[in-house]
Structure formats: structure tokens, C-alpha cells
Amino acid sequence: MKDTRITVDSRVMGGKPCVRGMRVTVSTIAGLLASGHSEAEVLDLYPYVDAEDVRTVVRWQAEHPDKGRRAAAGRSHGHG
């Protein structure tokens, strides 16, 4: 069964996997979680994303290890 919470559209964020067609990429959410942000913190930062979106990103990353992580690993924002 395909999860419709993760979308890929060449017209949105350059075709990167996004949450429900919004301009929030899977790699953005995954990167925040990987850097130690809690689900609640992610939801505070992105109030239009819901808890099921965050859980779907985690599942999607587990099922597609080469897709979102490569983009997240390549980002360097200097957050400490």
C-alpha cells in the first residue's frame, strides 16, 4: 500500500520527497530528528505538519534508506 503522506512532484522542492505535497522535505524532518530534536519540537517548528506525518517520515526513511538520508547528510547549516 502506498502512503500518500510522502509525495514526489517535480514542481515541488525540485522533486524531493515531501510531506503531503507541502514544501517540507522528508530530509528536513529526518535531519531534525537525527540531530536530536524530539517529535514535539518538530511539530512546534512546523505546525502544519502533524504527528502522523513525522512517524510516516521515520517509516519512509527506514524503507528507502538511500533516498532522504543522502540529502540530509549533505546539508551543512552550522547548527550546534
Helices and strands as residue ranges (DSSP letters): E 6-7, G 13-15, E 18-19, H 26-34, H 39-45, H 51-63, H 68-74
